[in-house]
């Protein structure tokens, strides 16, 4: 109920200012468990993707996103809490696996779960190598992975920006990936990587982003080192 109320209250405002549009909505099942795998350009991805779908979707969002102090952060945190998103403490040793196991329970119960395989926002608008959690979730659940491309959200709120800008947002949803050929072979590292790479190729085909074969977190560390204190 709270989810629907948040959509009713926030939806008209978000549609009026950012005019989001979606293509490929027919690929999202009307019921039953499934995994949405999206690129990640901005914190507002987690607002606009659920807004454009016809059924509730749960995201794994970093716990800090629920407790922002700036205007955009407070709005985002309120929306995440209202729509019952899944907070993730990224500091714990088992944080990632605990999140995946929670997600597995959700999709097995018929929920729609969304994940960012890159693990963090792109630092420069390019698509980075996927973490294999999405592969584990797909292989463990046997449920389809639906690739998604968010387009234009990085122009609305770039990492580090305080105030959202007005810019058109587009969401592209691709055909489900089922990975039937891997069924019954377990969830080993090689299979997780193969599934994840296929998911990332599908996301890239939808988004048109340049692909970078390293993790986004590694690129962020490189940028931080390059922009560090000068002697």
C-alpha positions in Angstrom: 0.0 0.0 0.0 2.8 2.4 0.9 4.5 1.6 -2.4 1.4 2.6 -4.4 0.9 5.8 -2.3 4.5 6.9 -2.9 3.9 6.4 -6.7 0.7 8.3 -6.6 2.2 11.2 -4.7 5.6 11.4 -6.4 4.7 10.1 -9.9 3.0 13.1 -11.4 5.8 15.4 -10.1 8.5 13.2 -11.6 6.7 12.7 -14.9 6.1 16.5 -15.3 9.7 17.5 -14.7 11.7 14.7 -16.3 9.2 13.3 -18.9 10.5 9.7 -18.5 9.6 7.2 -21.2 10.1 3.4 -21.4 10.4 0.9 -24.2 10.3 -2.8 -23.9 7.9 -2.9 -21.0 6.3 -6.0 -22.4 9.4 -7.9 -21.4 8.7 -7.5 -17.7 6.4 -10.3 -16.6 3.1 -9.3 -15.0 3.7 -11.7 -12.1 6.3 -14.2 -10.8 9.9 -13.8 -9.8 12.5 -12.2 -12.2 15.7 -10.3 -12.0 16.2 -6.8 -13.5 19.9 -6.1 -14.3 20.6 -2.4 -15.0 23.5 -0.1 -15.8 24.0 2.5 -13.1 24.6 6.1 -13.9 23.0 8.0 -11.0 21.4 7.6 -7.7 18.1 8.5 -9.3 18.2 5.3 -11.3 16.6 3.7 -8.3 13.8 6.2 -8.4 12.9 6.2 -12.1 13.1 2.5 -12.9 10.4 1.5 -10.4 8.4 4.6 -11.4 8.1 3.3 -15.0 7.1 -0.3 -14.1 3.6 -1.6 -13.6 4.5 -3.7 -10.5 6.6 -3.2 -7.4 10.3 -3.8 -7.7 12.9 -4.1 -4.9 16.4 -2.7 -5.3 19.5 -3.4 -3.2 20.6 0.1 -2.3 23.6 1.1 -0.2 22.5 2.0 3.3 23.9 5.5 3.1 21.3 6.3 0.4 18.6 6.0 3.0 20.1 8.6 5.3 21.1 11.5 3.0 21.2 15.0 4.6 21.1 17.2 1.5 17.8 18.0 -0.3 18.2 15.3 -3.0 19.5 12.8 -0.5 16.5 13.4 1.8 14.1 13.0 -1.0 15.8 9.8 -2.3 16.0 8.3 1.2 12.3 8.9 1.8 11.4 7.3 -1.5 13.6 4.3 -0.8 12.0 3.7 2.6 8.5 4.2 1.3 9.0 1.7 -1.5 10.6 -0.9 0.8 14.0 -1.1 -0.9 16.7 -3.4 0.5 19.4 -1.5 2.4 22.9 -3.0 2.1 25.7 -2.4 4.5 28.7 -2.5 2.2 31.3 -2.6 5.1 30.6 -6.1 6.4 32.6 -9.0 5.2 29.5 -10.9 4.2 27.5 -7.9 3.1 27.4 -8.8 -0.6 26.4 -12.5 0.0 23.8 -11.6 2.6 22.2 -9.2 0.1 22.2 -11.9 -2.6 20.6 -14.5 -0.3 17.9 -12.0 0.7 17.3 -11.3 -3.0 17.1 -15.0 -3.7 14.4 -15.4 -1.2 12.5 -12.5 -2.7 12.6 -13.7 -6.3 11.7 -17.3 -5.2 8.6 -15.9 -3.5 7.6 -14.2 -6.8 9.1 -10.7 -6.4 10.7 -8.5 -9.0 14.3 -7.7 -7.9 16.6 -5.2 -9.5 20.4 -5.2 -9.3 23.3 -3.1 -10.6 25.9 -5.6 -11.8 28.6 -2.9 -11.9 28.3 -2.6 -8.2 28.5 1.1 -8.1 27.7 4.1 -10.3 29.8 4.6 -13.4 32.3 7.4 -12.8 32.2 8.6 -16.4 29.1 7.4 -18.2 30.8 4.3 -19.6 29.7 0.7 -18.8 32.0 -1.3 -16.6 32.7 -5.0 -15.9 29.9 -6.7 -14.0 30.3 -8.2 -10.6 29.3 -11.9 -10.7 26.5 -11.6 -8.0 23.9 -11.3 -10.8 25.3 -14.6 -12.2 25.0 -16.3 -8.9 21.4 -15.0 -8.4 20.4 -16.2 -11.9 22.0 -19.6 -11.6 20.7 -20.2 -8.0 17.1 -19.1 -8.8 16.7 -20.4 -12.3 14.7 -17.3 -13.1 15.2 -14.9 -16.0 17.4 -11.9 -16.0 15.9 -8.9 -17.8 18.5 -6.4 -19.0 17.8 -2.7 -18.6 19.4 0.5 -19.8 18.9 3.8 -18.0 19.6 6.7 -20.3 20.0 10.3 -19.3 19.9 9.9 -15.5 23.5 11.0 -15.2 22.5 14.4 -16.7 19.8 14.7 -14.0 22.0 14.1 -11.0 25.7 13.4 -11.4 27.7 11.8 -8.6 28.6 14.6 -6.2 25.9 17.0 -7.5 23.6 18.6 -4.9 20.7 19.7 -7.1 18.9 17.7 -9.8 18.8 19.1 -13.3 16.0 18.9 -15.8 16.8 16.4 -18.6 14.8 13.8 -20.5 15.1 10.2 -19.1 14.7 7.0 -21.1 14.4 3.4 -19.9 15.0 0.6 -22.3 14.1 -3.0 -21.3 15.5 -5.9 -23.3 14.3 -9.5 -23.8 14.7 -11.9 -20.8 17.8 -14.0 -20.6 17.1 -17.5 -19.3 20.5 -19.4 -19.3 18.8 -22.7 -19.8 22.1 -24.3 -21.1 23.7 -23.7 -17.7 20.9 -25.4 -15.7 22.0 -28.1 -13.3 25.7 -27.2 -13.6 26.0 -25.4 -10.2 27.1 -21.9 -9.5 30.8 -22.1 -9.9 33.0 -19.1 -10.7 33.3 -19.9 -14.4 29.6 -20.1 -14.8 28.9 -17.0 -12.8 31.3 -15.0 -14.9 29.8 -16.4 -18.2 26.3 -15.4 -17.2 27.4 -12.0 -15.9 29.3 -11.2 -19.1 26.2 -12.1 -21.2 24.1 -9.8 -19.1 26.6 -7.0 -19.5 26.6 -7.5 -23.3 22.9 -7.2 -23.4 22.9 -4.1 -21.3 25.5 -2.5 -23.5 23.4 -3.3 -26.6 20.5 -1.4 -25.1 22.4 1.5 -23.7 25.0 2.1 -26.4 27.6 2.8 -23.8 31.3 2.2 -24.3 32.4 -0.8 -22.4 35.4 -0.8 -20.0 36.7 -4.3 -19.0 37.6 -3.3 -15.4 35.4 -2.8 -12.3 34.0 0.7 -11.8 35.3 0.7 -8.2 38.8 0.2 -9.5 38.4 3.1 -12.0 37.1 5.2 -9.1 40.2 4.4 -7.1 42.4 5.3 -10.1 40.7 8.6 -10.5 40.9 9.4 -6.7 44.7 8.6 -6.8 45.2 10.8 -9.9 43.2 13.7 -8.4 44.9 13.4 -4.9 47.0 16.0 -3.2 49.7 17.5 -5.5 53.2 18.0 -4.3 
